[in-house]
Amino acid sequence: MENINWSDLSFGYMKTDYNVRCYYRDGKWGELEVSSTDTINIHMAATCLHYGQEAFEGMKAFRGKDGKIRLFRMEDNAKRLQSSCDGIMMPQIPTEKFAEAVIKAVKLNERFIPPYESGASLYIRPLLIGISPQVGVSPAKEYLFIIFVTPVGPYFKAGFQNTNVVIYRQYDRAAPLGTGTYKVGGNYAASLVAGQRAHEEGYAAVLYLDAKEKKYIDECGPANFFGIRGNSYITPESTSILPSITNKSLIEIAKSMGMTIERRRVPEEEIATFEEAGECGTAAVISPIGRVDDPMEGKSYQISKTGKPGPVCTKLYNKLRAIQYGDEPDTFGWITVVE
Ligand SMILES: *Cc1c(COP(=O)(O)O)cnc(C)c1O
């Protein structure tokens, strides 16, 4: 692309050439369709608009030094979307159809995939919505699956950096036996007030505690949480966190580096013992956490003593990025090269 300043891109929407769509009608998925408009025309009584029948995914395509385009753990995104579909009564999109649609959307918009040197990437957003009208509360009969892509800049424009997060005891994101484990829009609507307030108060994200006891760490807004102590990678187990594919990958990498993995309930006080901590997700891979504040309890946990990301976070971050961009061999079988 001639006129895009790749390294200046933010995490925002830019129109690309095409999106890929697929309709579910009469109990089955149709053929993939290609569209060049970025709007959709749906019934005003569609269930996605009233009853929140909406699930989405987020993944990225990376251009390597070798010019090849790599997709990261696409099958895991397909499976997670299927789980979200089960969670809010939508039909699952089969893994093969999901993969075919992702590859089609990426190839058709190849000119928007940022060059290797920019540190930017192509964000891929699959979504699935209920589109047929329903006034009584029940699932739709018809669904639309869409994949659009948009180039996004490097998350850390000023280099890999610490961020601070905040615990707000007056808000919950998801109920213990609710929809927190599904990637659905409703969870995001429920997190907007707290998230906006955190930004206004100078924090990168809200660190949620478990909604029932307010004792254990859940997750960080749109990212999972992990702490590092000695040789251990510690990450919360909970019935209300979204299973992050980045977290799952960092766990595999940490294991391969000889670290011990602890996946269990993590009491808030344990933060005081962490030598490092981070938020992890597709957008940033790792956003290291410098400090956690808990204003209602008058507590503050200063994790970083140096003001800079710690050595373990840095190593994990570099390793995962190297696999994504093809700088290091993919010994885990995570990469699909788009031919
Ligand atoms: C998407 C998401 C994550 C991160 O998942 P990745 O697969 O690593 O991108 C974490 N928490 C929530 C609530 C999410 O929606």
The ligand as a MOL file (V3000), in Angstrom:
LIG
                    3D

  0  0  0     0  0            999 V3000
M  V30 BEGIN CTAB
M  V30 COUNTS 15 15 0 0 0
M  V30 BEGIN ATOM
M  V30 1 C -10.0050 -12.1710 23.6110 0
M  V30 2 C -9.9000 -12.0890 25.0840 0
M  V30 3 C -8.7140 -12.4070 25.7670 0
M  V30 4 C -7.4150 -12.7390 25.0580 0
M  V30 5 O -7.4920 -13.9070 24.2890 0
M  V30 6 P -6.4010 -14.1740 23.1730 0
M  V30 7 O -6.8770 -15.4180 22.5220 0
M  V30 8 O -5.1110 -14.3570 23.8460 0
M  V30 9 O -6.4030 -12.9890 22.2720 0
M  V30 10 C -8.7130 -12.3590 27.1590 0
M  V30 11 N -9.8250 -12.0000 27.8570 0
M  V30 12 C -10.9680 -11.6780 27.2350 0
M  V30 13 C -12.1460 -11.2960 28.0510 0
M  V30 14 C -11.0490 -11.7110 25.8280 0
M  V30 15 O -12.1990 -11.3810 25.2250 0
M  V30 END ATOM
M  V30 BEGIN BOND
M  V30 1 1 1 2
M  V30 2 1 2 3
M  V30 3 2 2 14
M  V30 4 1 3 4
M  V30 5 2 3 10
M  V30 6 1 4 5
M  V30 7 1 5 6
M  V30 8 2 6 7
M  V30 9 1 6 8
M  V30 10 1 6 9
M  V30 11 1 10 11
M  V30 12 2 11 12
M  V30 13 1 12 13
M  V30 14 1 12 14
M  V30 15 1 14 15
M  V30 END BOND
M  V30 END CTAB
M  END
